[in-house]
Amino acid sequence: MSESVSLPALGESVTEGTVTRWLKQVGDRVEVDEPLLEVSTDKVDTEIPSPVAGVIEEILVAEDETVEVGTVLVTIGSGAEAPAEAPAADAPAAEEAPAEAPVPEAAPVAEAPAPAAEQAPAVESPVTPAEVAAAPAESAPVAEVPSTDAPAPAEEAPTEAAPTETAPTESAPAEAEAAPAAPAPDAAPVAEVAPAAEVAPAPEAAPAPAVSAEQAAPAATASAETAEAPVTAPDAHAGYVTPLVRKLANEHGVSLDGLTGTGVGGRIRKQDVLEASSAADTSAPESAETPAAAEAPEVSPLRGTTVPMSRLRKVIAERAVISMQSSAQLTSVVEVDVTLVANLRNRVKADFQAKTGQKLSFLPFFALAAAEALTTNPIINATIDGDTIVYPPQENMAIAVDTERGLLTPVIRDAASLDLAGFAAQIADLAARTRENKLKPDELAGGTFTLTNTGSRGALFDTPIVFLPQSAILGTGIVVKKPVVVSDAAGDAIAIRSMVYLALSYDHRIVDGADAARFLVTIKNRLEAGAFEGNLGI
């Protein structure tokens, strides 16, 4: 009875998957929960295990083919019919052996032993099954008939004709394979082997003791060669490496060249990469010294000098100390999956730059999501005025800009009214004019909330300081791809996702931890949904 294996659900919003690799082939046996194939979706790369045990009968979806969830991928049978059909498949080959023997060519060669030549092609053998069973052990030399080392003379053919007819059944397969290899002058001895094939199916064949060592050797060799051939079949794809394993190898600095895999068919698995990485760590001290010595860091000219603080640096220092002493600050952090944002950005960034003249980075997405979250969580945008809380009528978002003179925060007015194109244009303009010292005084004042992109220099996240009179500042870390656990109705799976940390520092005098969490989760949900097509502004 056959069982069908379909593509299972791999995620809440996943509707299709691409078969990247078959780990089993038709005729292979598979056990329950043994990996059948590898499938890739926009959320996960994973192996599909077999729900049943049996023999693969038919593969219905080819590699690199994309199908919908629920599509039948393969049929698996019990494999019980295979042993019964095997002898039946072999029998016709044995019966056809006489037809393939070069009988017409044998007549011109064997002129002397005419009586034997007449018996060779006869269909009805004069030897009865009883005589075959009682055949003496001297019939063993038949296995030497096809040998090419010492061809038998034509005049000896009559003496070998009779033993050939009483050849034991065990030697028949070896003789059938060797017969076509016999040279043309010895065609007569080859033709004499044909009757042995007629006798081969008889169950009363000579017992095993009648088989000599010379007879067993060719058959054993042929059987060994046949048995060894399927062993190397799975190695045809041993060089294939899944994207997950390749990413893991890159992260650990492991070279896949020459690495021996322990997976199905010799495939390299993540355990092989981790073991190779652990082995490499033992010799890391010796190898790590060479790159450090070859690539010396650049020494700053300020090393060993003393310089006075600039006026801007004094202002920043004073404000930082006052803010820390006058407010109760703490930081909350969330990790956000921005894979859908990254995918959208990759699709539209060329068109976006062509139409707006601006590069589309992640920062406009973060700014837009934060501005929207401020409108629904106004306490994050509020300020303290004595014993009162002031809720501004609009969101004026200050953007931290790193300059040679120090950190400055020009302000984007009414940020909640902008789309991605508007944010990209204002961020680029303010950053350029800030570094060129061309800002107007009022462009540095009036901010109600600050956004600082600490990830622009590679930081995962930090705990930024809130500058009074504002009550909160959001720090965005670097966007990195890494393996994470993806959970859905089908279960848990490991997937490569684009991730980022968002850190919100806030004044605990008016903002509680729950307020900060609600604000961060609002941004997180907005970014993970990735629905920004209507906010591009192009």
Secondary structure as the mmCIF struct_conf table of DSSP 4:
data_model
#
loop_
_struct_conf.conf_type_id
_struct_conf.id
_struct_conf.beg_label_comp_id
_struct_conf.beg_label_asym_id
_struct_conf.beg_label_seq_id
_struct_conf.end_label_comp_id
_struct_conf.end_label_asym_id
_struct_conf.end_label_seq_id
STRN STRN1 SER A 2 SER A 6
HELX_LH_PP_P HELX_LH_PP_P1 LEU A 7 ALA A 9
BEND BEND1 GLY A 11 GLY A 11
TURN_TY1_P TURN_TY1_P1 GLU A 12 SER A 13
STRN STRN2 GLU A 16 TRP A 22
BEND BEND2 LEU A 23 LYS A 24
TURN_TY1_P TURN_TY1_P2 VAL A 26 GLY A 27
STRN STRN3 ARG A 29 VAL A 30
TURN_TY1_P TURN_TY1_P3 VAL A 32 ASP A 33
STRN STRN4 PRO A 35 SER A 40
BEND BEND3 ASP A 42 LYS A 43
STRN STRN5 ASP A 45 PRO A 49
HELX_LH_PP_P HELX_LH_PP_P2 SER A 50 SER A 50
BEND BEND4 PRO A 51 VAL A 52
STRN STRN6 GLY A 54 ILE A 59
BEND BEND5 VAL A 61 VAL A 61
TURN_TY1_P TURN_TY1_P4 GLU A 63 ASP A 64
STRN STRN7 THR A 66 GLU A 68
TURN_TY1_P TURN_TY1_P5 VAL A 69 GLY A 70
STRN STRN8 VAL A 72 GLY A 77
HELX_RH_AL_P HELX_RH_AL_P1 GLU A 81 GLU A 100
BEND BEND6 ALA A 101 ALA A 101
HELX_RH_AL_P HELX_RH_AL_P2 VAL A 103 VAL A 109
BEND BEND7 ALA A 112 ALA A 112
HELX_RH_AL_P HELX_RH_AL_P3 ALA A 114 GLN A 119
TURN_TY1_P TURN_TY1_P6 ALA A 120 PRO A 121
BEND BEND8 VAL A 123 GLU A 124
BEND BEND9 PRO A 126 VAL A 127
HELX_RH_AL_P HELX_RH_AL_P4 PRO A 129 ALA A 133
TURN_TY1_P TURN_TY1_P7 ALA A 134 ALA A 134
HELX_RH_3T_P HELX_RH_3T_P1 ALA A 137 GLU A 144
TURN_TY1_P TURN_TY1_P8 VAL A 145 PRO A 146
BEND BEND10 THR A 148 ALA A 150
HELX_LH_PP_P HELX_LH_PP_P3 PRO A 151 PRO A 153
HELX_RH_3T_P HELX_RH_3T_P2 ALA A 154 GLU A 156
HELX_RH_AL_P HELX_RH_AL_P5 ALA A 157 GLU A 165
TURN_TY1_P TURN_TY1_P9 THR A 166 THR A 166
HELX_RH_3T_P HELX_RH_3T_P3 THR A 169 SER A 171
HELX_RH_AL_P HELX_RH_AL_P6 ALA A 172 ALA A 178
HELX_RH_3T_P HELX_RH_3T_P4 ALA A 179 ALA A 181
BEND BEND11 ALA A 182 ALA A 182
HELX_RH_3T_P HELX_RH_3T_P5 ALA A 184 ASP A 186
HELX_RH_AL_P HELX_RH_AL_P7 ALA A 187 VAL A 199
TURN_TY1_P TURN_TY1_P10 ALA A 200 PRO A 201
TURN_TY1_P TURN_TY1_P11 PRO A 203 GLU A 204
HELX_LH_PP_P HELX_LH_PP_P4 ALA A 205 PRO A 207
HELX_RH_3T_P HELX_RH_3T_P6 ALA A 208 ALA A 210
HELX_RH_AL_P HELX_RH_AL_P8 ALA A 213 GLU A 228
HELX_RH_3T_P HELX_RH_3T_P7 ALA A 229 HIS A 237
TURN_TY1_P TURN_TY1_P12 ALA A 238 GLY A 239
HELX_RH_AL_P HELX_RH_AL_P9 PRO A 243 HIS A 252
TURN_TY1_P TURN_TY1_P13 GLY A 253 GLY A 253
TURN_TY1_P TURN_TY1_P14 ASP A 257 GLY A 258
HELX_LH_PP_P HELX_LH_PP_P5 LEU A 259 GLY A 261
BEND BEND12 GLY A 263 GLY A 263
HELX_RH_3T_P HELX_RH_3T_P8 VAL A 264 GLY A 266
HELX_RH_AL_P HELX_RH_AL_P10 LYS A 270 ASP A 281
TURN_TY1_P TURN_TY1_P15 THR A 282 SER A 283
HELX_RH_AL_P HELX_RH_AL_P11 ALA A 284 ALA A 294
BEND BEND13 GLU A 295 GLU A 295
HELX_LH_PP_P HELX_LH_PP_P6 ALA A 296 SER A 300
TURN_TY1_P TURN_TY1_P16 PRO A 301 GLY A 304
HELX_LH_PP_P HELX_LH_PP_P7 PRO A 308 SER A 310
HELX_RH_AL_P HELX_RH_AL_P12 ARG A 311 SER A 326
BEND BEND14 SER A 327 SER A 327
STRN STRN9 GLN A 329 ASP A 337
HELX_RH_AL_P HELX_RH_AL_P13 THR A 339 THR A 356
BEND BEND15 GLY A 357 GLN A 358
BEND BEND16 PHE A 362 PHE A 362
HELX_RH_AL_P HELX_RH_AL_P14 LEU A 363 THR A 376
HELX_RH_3T_P HELX_RH_3T_P9 PRO A 378 ASN A 381
STRN STRN10 THR A 383 ASP A 385
TURN_TY1_P TURN_TY1_P17 GLY A 386 ASP A 387
STRN STRN11 THR A 388 VAL A 390
BEND BEND17 PRO A 393 GLN A 394
STRN STRN12 MET A 397 ILE A 399
STRN STRN13 VAL A 401 ASP A 402
BEND BEND18 GLU A 404 ARG A 405
STRN STRN14 LEU A 407 LEU A 408
STRN STRN15 VAL A 411 ILE A 412
TURN_TY1_P TURN_TY1_P18 ARG A 413 ASP A 414
HELX_RH_3T_P HELX_RH_3T_P10 ALA A 415 SER A 417
HELX_RH_AL_P HELX_RH_AL_P15 LEU A 420 ARG A 435
TURN_TY1_P TURN_TY1_P19 GLU A 436 ASN A 437
HELX_RH_3T_P HELX_RH_3T_P11 PRO A 441 LEU A 444
BEND BEND19 ALA A 445 ALA A 445
BEND BEND20 THR A 448 THR A 448
STRN STRN16 PHE A 449 THR A 452
HELX_RH_3T_P HELX_RH_3T_P12 THR A 454 ARG A 457
TURN_TY1_P TURN_TY1_P20 GLY A 458 GLY A 458
BEND BEND21 LEU A 460 LEU A 460
HELX_LH_PP_P HELX_LH_PP_P8 PRO A 464 PHE A 467
TURN_TY1_P TURN_TY1_P21 LEU A 468 PRO A 469
STRN STRN17 ALA A 472 THR A 476
STRN STRN18 VAL A 480 ASP A 488
TURN_TY1_P TURN_TY1_P22 ALA A 489 ALA A 490
STRN STRN19 GLY A 491 ASP A 507
TURN_TY1_P TURN_TY1_P23 HIS A 508 ILE A 510
HELX_RH_AL_P HELX_RH_AL_P16 GLY A 513 ALA A 529
HELX_RH_3T_P HELX_RH_3T_P13 GLU A 533 ASN A 535
BEND BEND22 LEU A 536 LEU A 536
#
